Amino acid sequence: MWKKGNNFVIYAMYSLPNNKSDFTSLNVTSKTIMIGDFSAHSPKWGYKDTNAAGKEMEDLNTSVLELIYNDTDPSTYLHFNGAQTTPDLLLVSSDISANTKCIILGNLGSGHKRVIASIPLSRQQRTSDSYIRTSWNFKKTDWGSFTDMLEINQHQERIDFSLHPDKFGKVINSSIINCIKACIPRGRVKRYKCIWTDDLEILENQRENLRKRAEHTGRIEDVQS
């Protein structure tokens, strides 16, 4: 989709309950949006458990896609038994994550609320290509494989040291980068700061009391409250 000269790639997703989604075929470029009902469970977005789909989503969130979620956001799905969950999620590529907001609107009668990606835009030339910020997840690095692969590649390159240092330096750097891409996962973790206050504590307790009452009575008005 084109909007104000910006080219967006949008994946509208739906995953059946108890299904383990396969995201290996995704082509994530700049200005990529993934939105839909993933049926994914994880404590990171309000569930008490983690299912197979939730694990896949957690792994997906460590790559160049980032989950736009805040635990103060309302749940997106109201079960007939009064339970409230958030199977409807929004992920975007890292180049637009800082300016993207997730807006949750009233449901359409299906029990699901509408999830909207709000992204402020400035007009750009269609030929422009935004840079995706990517870092490396060193905690998950296979350093043994990295060392072995680097040793093999350096011996196979047959570097001619009679060349200008800049030329054989590029060969060495290219070999190192290829080993890095093969052995070190790419991803970015946000640095969260604690902003908890006494007022938030009171509000959370009020919300929990309302939820417990709705679960106990099963009355529609209590669920609405």
N, C-alpha and C positions, 0 to 999 in steps of 0.2 A: 504494500500500500504506500502511495506517495502522499505526503502531507507537508505543505509549505516547503517543497523542494527536498524533504527528507524521505528517504526510502526505508520503510519498516518491513521486517519479516515477522509475520504473526502466525503462531501455532495455536489453534483452538483445540484443546485437548479434552478427551473424556476417557476415563479408565474404569472398567467394571470393578465392582467390589471383589476383593481377594485376588486381583490380577496384578502380576508383576510386570510393570511396563519396561520396554526396552528403548532407551534413548540414544543408542549408539549411532543411529542413522541421522540424527539431528545435525544440521549444518548451521552452527551458531556464528553469525557475522555481527557487524555493528548494527545497532538498533534492532535487536531481536526481542520479541515478546512471546512468552509462553503463558497461556491463561486457560483455566478450565477446571473441571471436576476430576481430580486425580485419585479420589478414594484412598488417599495416603494418610496413614496414622503416624504421628510422631509427637512426643512431648514438646518439641520445638515450636509447634503451632497448635498447642492446646489439648492434644490427646493424652490419655493415660498410658497408652501402649504404643509400640512401633510394629507395623506390619511390613511385608516385603516391599510394597509400593512406597511406604514411608522411608525405608532404608535407601531405595533408589533415589528418592527425592533429596534426601540428605546428601548423598554422594554428588548429585547433580548440582546442588547448591555450593559445592566447593570448587566448581570449575568456573568458566567465564560467565555462567549464568548466576544471578543472585536472587534469592527469595525476598520479595518485598512484603514483610509481615511485621506486625507489632503486637505484642501480647495484650495491648489495650484495645485492639480492633475487635468489633463484635463477631460472634460466630456467624458463619454463613449458612448453616443448615440447621433446621429445627425438626427433630425426629417426632413422629407421632406420639412417642412415649414421653416427650418432654425433654429428651436429651438434646444438647446443642453442640455441634462440632464444626470444624472448618475443613471440609474436603476441597473447597474451591480456593485455588491458590494462584498467585501471580509471580512469575519470574521474568527478569529482563537481563539483557547483556550488560556487562559492567560499565560500558561507556555511557549508559543512560540511567544507571541505578541511583546515582546520587540525587537526581532531579525527579525521580519517579515516585508518585504517591499512589497507594492503594485506597480507593474509595469504595465503600460497601454501602449499597442502597437497598431499599426494601425488596422483599421477594416478589416473584411474579405469580405466586399461587402454587408453585411446585414444592415449596419448602425451602428452596435455595434463594439466597439473596444475590443481587447482581454485584459482581466484582468489576470495578472500572480501573483501568490504568490511566492516571492523570500525568501527562508529560508536557511541560511547557516547551514550546518550539520557537526557534528563530529561523527565518528564511535562509536557505543555503542553496548553493548550486548543486545540481544533481550529480555532478562529477565528483563532489567532495566525498571523502571517506573518513569517518570519525575513527579515532584511535581507541582500541579496546585496551583498557589497563589490565595487565596480567602480571601476576607474581607467581612465586614457586612455593609449593608446600613441602618444605624440607623435612617435616616430621614424618612424612610417608615415603621418604627416599630409600630406594634399595641401593645402598652405597657399595655393597659387594659387587652387584651387577654393573654398577657405574664404573668401578675401578677396572674390572675385567674387560668390559667393552671398550673403555678408553685405551687400555694397553693394546688390545687387538687392532683397533682402528689406527693408532699411531704407527704400529709396525707395518700395516698394509698401505699406508699413504705413500711410502717411499719418498720422503721429502728431500728435495734437491736444495741443500744448504748453500749452493753457489748462487742461488737466486737472491734478489733483493729481499731484505728482511721483511718488508711489508707483504710481499707475495707469499712466502712460505708461512708468515704469521697468520694470514687469512685462512690458509689450509688447516693449520692447527686449531684456530678458533672455530672453524666450521665443524671439525671433528668433535671438539668438546661440546658444542651446542647440540649436535645430533645425539650425543650420549645423554646430555641433560634432558632433552625432550623425551627420550625413551625411558628414563629411570626416575625422573622427578616429576610428580604430578603438579599441574598448574592450578592455582586457585588463589582466592583472596579472602581473608577473614576480617570482618569489621571489628573495630575496637569500641566496645560498648562501655558506657559510663553509667554508674549507678545514680539514678535520680529519685530514689524512693523517699517518700515523705510520710509524715504522720497522717496527712489528709488522704494520701493514696491508700494507706493501710486501712483507714476507716471505710473508704469507698469499696475496697476489695472485700472487707468483711460484710458489708451490706449486700454486695452482689452475691457472695457465697450463701448468705442466709436466704435470699430470694430464690436462688437456684435449688437449695436443699428443700425449701417449702414446695416448689413446683414438682420436684422429683417425688416428694412424699405424697402429695395430694393428687397429682395428675390432672388437676383442673386447668382448663384452657386459660382462664384469667390469671392463674398463678404462673403459667408458662409465659404468657405475655408480659407479666410484671418482671 
